[in-house]
């Protein structure tokens, strides 16, 4: 079940929301239990019903990590050993489902052999959301070890892990920033929460249905041809690369907006995960704006423990490179993801070195170089093979054959680039209500204001949001809703 499905929008969400606010009037504890049960139901419905590995694996992961966290909290003398054990088991389970097939295939290929091990292979075999709920729980174990977490209630923990707006594709949560919100007994203005939530949700829905899905039609056939070894023209290569760059942008930002909007309807702010990254003028800034909770996780639980920037510039570069390579592999088992992560590790090293020498570029040039570097990286991220990515990149620099230009695609891409660069994001337009948890620097930037703001009265907001949502679903009601790209990770 997807956020952009009729079943979710007009059945699951209204039932869960109405029941939540009715139960909350009687008991905050009972309302949390209801949300935990509803979130598990959402996950079960999203795994196509039936008996499969997804739900038992999620429940087992929740039970295991809760017990490990309980042991860390109650047995401080053994807390470090328990932490290492818990994180190791989490990573081994993630590695089995996500990487074992790839590793065995890579070992077997040069030997001309095959290993008869029943390891899931392919996107469809990957348990839904395993990367996100695994990282969320690793962060919980580390925070418990550092005594940042003191709540050991099993219902609260189950809700924290399974909270359905984030469960499938993030953001990666921290226990300390979420649980106080679930336990908040303040009498919230339900209509205002609903109106603002619908507004944010609708912005994300429009991004997904009207912007991301249509532009994908310009990218998919050309990437498929490149992976198949077919000749690609220079114009087609650029169209494919830019089209996918924009597809991923609107698809991911659309999902993030929808998740934030859904959560806000319940009076819960998710951490912001996406903040106009294509406006960045450096790779460092790009990673402060793209998949912000993953960047935070990699910084706090990998880069800093590796030593961060505390042991000199050379070690800093090595730490950055390792962090980004592992961040690339987090997205999937494949050489293309590894190359993508390595590229960004190199980009960040160059960026920091340039800054250390006092280098500065005009804003337009800095933006153009950053955007070009990101586009090159996305070619590897999207391609199924390294050879396919290299073939497309070679065509982009003019080593391929000449061909006609698809001017309709060019106009389409140019229009979407104008949307990306000229318009504010949802959090700037709705800054008055602060629908998401914001880092301090982002909060300050949003606080400076935007010329385009949504003036949202309660009746107008609800009517406009519902009208747009209904219009979208009227257009797409005969089509199976497309999955969000980050579902596969």
Legacy VTK file of the C-alpha trace (Angstrom):
# vtk DataFile Version 3.0
C-alpha trace
ASCII
DATASET POLYDATA
POINTS 489 float
0.000 0.000 0.000
1.502 3.285 -1.127
0.867 6.839 0.032
-0.240 7.637 -3.531
-2.943 4.954 -3.598
-6.694 5.382 -3.290
-6.800 2.705 -0.570
-4.386 4.615 1.617
-5.767 8.103 1.023
-9.458 7.358 1.344
-9.566 4.271 3.574
-6.546 3.514 5.757
-5.503 7.058 6.694
-8.964 8.438 7.595
-9.825 5.364 9.720
-6.524 5.444 11.618
-6.678 9.214 12.094
-10.272 9.358 13.339
-9.748 6.433 15.699
-6.528 7.973 17.022
-8.120 11.301 17.984
-11.121 9.521 19.510
-8.935 7.198 21.607
-6.542 9.992 22.598
-9.365 11.828 24.378
-9.568 8.828 26.704
-5.934 7.750 27.049
-2.572 8.815 25.607
-1.172 5.332 26.304
-4.038 3.646 24.473
-3.656 6.005 21.509
0.047 5.089 21.257
-0.869 1.395 21.311
-3.422 2.027 18.559
-0.825 3.763 16.393
1.656 0.922 16.915
-0.986 -1.638 15.888
-2.082 0.460 12.910
1.542 0.876 11.800
2.062 -2.885 11.861
-1.159 -3.234 9.898
0.107 -0.748 7.331
3.323 -2.724 6.965
1.414 -5.996 6.583
-0.867 -4.468 3.948
2.178 -3.041 2.199
3.769 -6.480 1.918
0.898 -7.756 -0.209
-0.819 -9.611 2.640
-0.232 -13.321 2.987
2.529 -15.018 4.944
6.038 -13.867 4.033
9.316 -12.971 5.675
8.616 -9.239 6.018
6.337 -9.059 9.048
8.026 -11.821 11.136
11.413 -10.264 10.394
10.230 -6.820 11.497
8.652 -8.179 14.683
11.735 -10.231 15.460
13.977 -7.212 14.887
11.843 -5.077 17.213
11.835 -7.707 19.968
15.571 -8.362 19.671
16.621 -4.715 19.702
14.263 -3.828 22.541
15.787 -6.588 24.671
19.308 -5.511 23.718
18.484 -1.910 24.591
16.967 -3.049 27.887
20.162 -4.984 28.646
22.354 -1.980 27.803
20.278 0.208 30.121
19.998 -2.229 33.023
23.495 -3.752 32.902
25.884 -0.801 32.590
28.890 -2.962 33.456
28.288 -5.055 30.329
26.710 -2.323 28.219
29.524 -1.987 25.670
29.671 -5.724 25.010
25.874 -5.873 24.684
25.934 -2.901 22.303
28.560 -4.528 20.084
26.584 -7.767 20.075
23.310 -6.030 19.176
24.751 -3.881 16.388
26.659 -6.868 14.979
23.514 -8.990 14.799
21.593 -6.141 13.141
24.299 -5.689 10.525
24.605 -9.429 9.910
20.867 -9.730 9.269
20.903 -6.694 6.996
23.987 -8.052 5.234
22.414 -11.462 4.684
19.285 -10.136 3.030
20.908 -7.254 1.183
24.443 -8.337 0.267
24.976 -12.100 0.613
23.678 -12.927 -2.848
25.809 -10.229 -4.445
28.956 -11.311 -2.591
28.502 -14.975 -3.457
27.889 -14.134 -7.098
31.046 -12.024 -7.230
33.097 -14.818 -5.661
31.602 -17.464 -7.919
31.906 -15.553 -11.216
35.710 -15.683 -11.659
35.726 -19.330 -10.529
33.082 -20.316 -13.019
31.112 -21.810 -10.162
27.838 -21.253 -8.370
26.927 -21.574 -4.723
23.755 -23.412 -3.789
22.748 -21.079 -0.960
19.214 -19.852 -0.658
20.012 -16.139 -0.447
17.455 -13.566 -1.605
18.493 -11.823 -4.802
16.998 -8.838 -6.491
14.933 -5.867 -5.359
11.729 -7.867 -4.908
13.417 -10.279 -2.489
14.616 -7.524 -0.142
12.398 -7.206 2.966
10.561 -3.911 2.716
12.076 -1.097 4.746
14.819 -3.248 6.303
17.546 -0.653 5.727
15.535 2.091 7.414
14.302 0.217 10.447
17.718 -1.393 10.955
19.531 1.959 10.987
16.829 3.489 13.174
17.329 0.732 15.754
21.130 0.879 15.597
20.848 4.580 16.419
18.538 3.650 19.318
21.058 1.169 20.735
23.913 3.668 20.539
21.774 6.415 22.086
20.781 4.035 24.885
24.436 3.217 25.507
25.186 6.957 25.689
22.262 7.368 28.138
20.336 9.609 25.732
17.387 7.185 25.976
15.710 6.228 29.245
12.246 5.084 28.150
12.116 1.272 28.197
8.421 0.827 27.450
7.838 -1.916 24.820
4.732 -0.277 23.298
6.510 3.046 22.911
9.472 1.303 21.357
7.296 -0.617 18.882
5.602 2.643 17.893
8.952 4.399 17.498
10.225 1.743 15.081
7.019 1.085 13.145
5.555 4.619 12.920
4.044 4.154 9.493
4.798 7.511 7.811
8.519 6.711 8.053
8.635 2.888 8.141
9.024 2.100 4.432
11.423 4.786 3.199
12.518 6.863 6.162
13.418 9.308 7.523
15.778 7.618 9.990
14.491 8.578 13.444
15.989 9.238 16.867
14.072 7.956 19.891
14.718 11.098 21.929
13.137 13.399 19.320
10.043 11.266 18.656
8.808 9.744 21.931
8.168 13.050 23.742
5.846 13.949 20.886
3.862 10.712 21.131
3.536 11.250 24.890
2.582 14.939 24.601
-0.693 15.533 26.427
-1.195 19.062 25.086
-4.636 19.677 23.639
-3.698 20.294 20.013
-5.875 22.116 17.475
-6.913 19.125 15.382
-8.326 21.083 12.454
-5.133 23.101 12.106
-3.026 19.945 12.202
-5.272 18.385 9.587
-5.250 21.429 7.302
-1.469 21.892 7.396
-0.856 18.160 7.094
-3.099 17.905 4.040
-1.329 20.888 2.460
2.124 19.317 2.880
0.833 15.899 1.791
-0.751 17.397 -1.321
2.462 19.162 -2.334
4.270 15.836 -2.129
1.503 14.018 -3.996
1.637 16.494 -6.869
5.422 16.137 -7.042
5.131 12.364 -7.329
2.193 12.068 -9.725
2.601 15.128 -11.963
6.359 15.733 -11.911
8.365 12.613 -11.034
6.453 9.879 -12.854
6.056 11.660 -16.223
9.715 12.714 -16.527
10.785 9.117 -15.854
9.528 8.255 -19.341
12.449 10.219 -20.805
15.038 8.376 -18.704
14.119 4.707 -18.400
14.357 3.609 -22.085
17.745 5.274 -22.595
19.278 3.825 -19.422
17.947 0.404 -20.447
19.558 0.789 -23.876
22.883 1.822 -22.337
22.851 -1.187 -20.001
22.108 -3.420 -22.999
25.177 -2.100 -24.818
23.279 -0.149 -27.467
24.685 3.040 -28.995
23.456 6.248 -27.340
23.474 9.697 -28.901
24.891 12.671 -27.033
21.503 14.413 -26.868
19.740 11.266 -25.636
22.396 10.706 -22.976
21.951 14.187 -21.548
18.166 13.875 -21.664
18.333 10.577 -19.761
20.778 11.844 -17.135
18.892 15.071 -16.467
15.488 13.376 -16.579
16.532 10.844 -13.946
18.132 13.590 -11.867
14.764 15.358 -11.782
12.731 12.147 -11.377
14.677 11.171 -8.272
14.452 14.713 -6.915
10.680 14.999 -7.191
10.059 11.360 -6.261
12.114 11.503 -3.074
11.098 15.009 -2.048
7.479 14.074 -2.810
7.696 11.063 -0.508
9.333 13.144 2.238
6.629 15.813 2.008
3.865 13.203 2.118
5.419 11.495 5.142
5.759 14.810 6.978
2.191 15.791 6.103
0.734 12.470 7.280
2.665 12.578 10.537
1.676 16.194 11.209
-2.011 15.246 10.995
-1.386 13.211 14.159
0.422 16.105 15.840
3.871 14.542 15.322
6.716 16.297 13.533
9.131 14.106 11.582
12.690 15.376 11.082
13.101 17.145 7.777
14.798 14.863 5.264
14.979 16.931 2.100
15.574 20.663 1.724
16.074 21.915 -1.868
19.403 20.095 -2.423
19.714 21.101 -6.087
20.129 24.715 -4.993
23.363 23.781 -3.223
26.563 25.522 -4.288
28.908 22.831 -2.948
28.863 19.083 -2.369
29.145 19.701 1.376
25.979 21.789 1.213
24.292 19.199 -1.017
24.727 16.525 1.666
23.311 18.889 4.274
20.159 19.078 2.172
19.787 15.597 0.593
18.536 12.643 2.663
19.374 14.679 5.726
18.668 11.970 8.312
20.923 9.477 6.521
23.654 12.140 6.390
23.141 12.703 10.119
23.339 8.975 10.818
26.509 8.511 8.775
28.105 11.529 10.452
27.180 10.641 14.040
27.579 6.852 13.943
30.311 6.319 11.367
32.319 9.412 10.399
32.809 10.767 13.939
33.607 7.331 15.488
36.191 6.851 12.716
37.887 10.002 13.945
36.119 12.680 11.917
38.388 15.629 11.284
40.286 15.310 14.575
43.388 13.558 13.182
44.477 15.828 10.369
43.343 16.493 6.793
44.635 13.217 5.333
42.777 11.099 7.894
39.716 13.308 7.443
39.659 12.531 3.731
40.026 8.804 4.405
37.175 8.942 6.925
34.986 10.842 4.480
35.770 8.382 1.708
34.998 5.323 3.856
31.781 6.915 5.095
30.532 7.716 1.615
31.475 4.324 0.160
29.529 2.615 2.943
26.708 5.115 2.417
26.644 4.107 -1.234
26.541 0.419 -0.383
23.704 1.093 2.076
21.564 1.913 -0.968
22.128 -1.489 -2.529
24.440 -4.393 -3.298
26.115 -3.458 -6.541
29.226 -1.941 -8.036
27.246 1.031 -9.306
26.274 2.046 -5.761
29.851 1.565 -4.596
31.162 3.802 -7.409
28.493 6.397 -6.634
29.506 6.478 -2.977
33.196 6.607 -3.849
32.586 9.504 -6.244
30.913 11.507 -3.500
33.749 10.643 -1.141
36.179 12.121 -3.668
33.891 15.115 -4.237
33.769 15.886 -0.503
37.549 15.531 -0.190
38.096 17.992 -3.060
35.506 20.359 -1.611
37.156 20.432 1.823
40.646 20.758 0.320
39.508 23.666 -1.855
38.021 25.411 1.164
41.135 24.820 3.266
43.169 26.765 0.708
40.696 29.619 0.855
39.257 28.921 -2.569
36.004 30.596 -3.579
34.021 30.595 -6.788
31.230 32.839 -8.058
27.900 31.452 -6.912
26.682 30.575 -10.410
29.859 28.650 -11.266
29.868 26.906 -7.871
26.248 25.842 -8.385
26.899 24.618 -11.952
29.922 22.520 -10.911
28.024 21.060 -7.957
25.001 20.184 -10.060
27.145 18.634 -12.793
28.988 16.504 -10.221
25.667 15.334 -8.791
24.321 14.449 -12.246
27.414 12.369 -13.028
26.940 10.529 -9.754
23.272 9.829 -10.486
24.238 8.135 -13.756
26.020 5.426 -11.743
23.217 5.376 -9.176
20.573 4.710 -11.854
22.438 2.398 -14.228
22.203 -1.349 -13.664
25.851 -1.902 -14.609
29.072 0.085 -14.455
29.538 -0.505 -18.197
26.105 0.976 -18.849
26.928 4.057 -16.758
30.272 4.547 -18.516
28.611 4.159 -21.888
26.110 6.886 -21.045
28.819 9.201 -19.687
30.934 8.703 -22.808
27.959 9.658 -24.933
27.411 12.751 -22.782
30.919 14.029 -23.574
30.392 13.532 -27.287
32.071 10.209 -27.972
28.892 8.685 -29.348
27.033 9.145 -32.588
25.101 12.230 -33.582
21.341 12.180 -33.455
18.186 14.230 -33.375
17.153 16.183 -30.309
13.891 15.381 -28.543
12.828 18.973 -28.065
9.690 18.001 -26.144
11.895 16.285 -23.571
14.219 19.309 -23.467
11.319 21.678 -22.798
9.949 19.308 -20.158
13.310 19.134 -18.377
13.810 22.914 -18.599
10.386 23.520 -17.055
11.131 21.189 -14.156
14.528 22.818 -13.595
12.735 26.163 -13.343
10.463 24.676 -10.661
13.482 23.340 -8.760
15.448 26.576 -8.831
12.776 29.279 -8.747
10.179 28.023 -6.279
10.494 27.665 -2.499
9.961 24.284 -0.884
7.003 23.224 1.232
8.750 24.091 4.505
9.435 27.642 3.377
5.871 28.105 2.156
4.450 26.707 5.402
7.102 28.142 7.721
4.481 29.623 10.032
3.400 26.138 11.156
6.814 24.390 11.122
5.445 20.978 10.068
8.862 19.261 10.396
11.720 19.160 12.908
14.467 21.402 11.562
18.234 21.588 12.143
19.263 24.927 13.585
20.870 26.262 10.382
17.831 25.265 8.305
15.478 26.805 10.856
17.373 30.075 10.652
17.228 30.039 6.851
13.499 29.341 6.820
13.019 32.011 9.436
14.408 34.584 7.022
11.219 34.170 5.065
10.124 33.418 1.531
8.266 35.626 -0.873
5.893 32.799 -1.759
3.988 31.634 1.291
0.763 29.705 1.675
-1.830 31.774 3.493
-3.750 28.868 4.941
-7.033 29.370 6.685
-8.472 26.194 8.073
-11.479 25.797 5.741
-9.564 26.940 2.661
-6.649 24.653 3.426
-8.800 21.569 3.843
-10.964 22.252 0.801
-7.989 23.032 -1.451
-5.962 20.067 -0.250
-8.795 17.574 -0.632
-9.745 19.006 -4.033
-6.235 18.610 -5.401
-5.865 15.116 -3.929
-9.177 14.010 -5.443
-8.184 15.511 -8.805
-4.913 13.594 -8.802
-6.600 10.322 -8.026
-9.327 10.954 -10.618
-6.594 11.187 -13.232
-4.699 8.135 -12.018
-7.547 5.913 -10.773
-7.167 3.421 -13.634
-3.404 3.104 -13.161
-1.600 1.055 -10.513
0.268 3.622 -8.369
3.992 3.584 -9.057
6.344 2.791 -6.198
8.569 5.463 -4.728
12.170 4.969 -5.843
13.503 4.705 -2.293
11.231 1.725 -1.559
13.910 -0.503 -3.067
16.509 0.595 -0.504
LINES 1 490
489 0 1 2 3 4 5 6 7 8 9 10 11 12 13 14 15 16 17 18 19 20 21 22 23 24 25 26 27 28 29 30 31 32 33 34 35 36 37 38 39 40 41 42 43 44 45 46 47 48 49 50 51 52 53 54 55 56 57 58 59 60 61 62 63 64 65 66 67 68 69 70 71 72 73 74 75 76 77 78 79 80 81 82 83 84 85 86 87 88 89 90 91 92 93 94 95 96 97 98 99 100 101 102 103 104 105 106 107 108 109 110 111 112 113 114 115 116 117 118 119 120 121 122 123 124 125 126 127 128 129 130 131 132 133 134 135 136 137 138 139 140 141 142 143 144 145 146 147 148 149 150 151 152 153 154 155 156 157 158 159 160 161 162 163 164 165 166 167 168 169 170 171 172 173 174 175 176 177 178 179 180 181 182 183 184 185 186 187 188 189 190 191 192 193 194 195 196 197 198 199 200 201 202 203 204 205 206 207 208 209 210 211 212 213 214 215 216 217 218 219 220 221 222 223 224 225 226 227 228 229 230 231 232 233 234 235 236 237 238 239 240 241 242 243 244 245 246 247 248 249 250 251 252 253 254 255 256 257 258 259 260 261 262 263 264 265 266 267 268 269 270 271 272 273 274 275 276 277 278 279 280 281 282 283 284 285 286 287 288 289 290 291 292 293 294 295 296 297 298 299 300 301 302 303 304 305 306 307 308 309 310 311 312 313 314 315 316 317 318 319 320 321 322 323 324 325 326 327 328 329 330 331 332 333 334 335 336 337 338 339 340 341 342 343 344 345 346 347 348 349 350 351 352 353 354 355 356 357 358 359 360 361 362 363 364 365 366 367 368 369 370 371 372 373 374 375 376 377 378 379 380 381 382 383 384 385 386 387 388 389 390 391 392 393 394 395 396 397 398 399 400 401 402 403 404 405 406 407 408 409 410 411 412 413 414 415 416 417 418 419 420 421 422 423 424 425 426 427 428 429 430 431 432 433 434 435 436 437 438 439 440 441 442 443 444 445 446 447 448 449 450 451 452 453 454 455 456 457 458 459 460 461 462 463 464 465 466 467 468 469 470 471 472 473 474 475 476 477 478 479 480 481 482 483 484 485 486 487 488
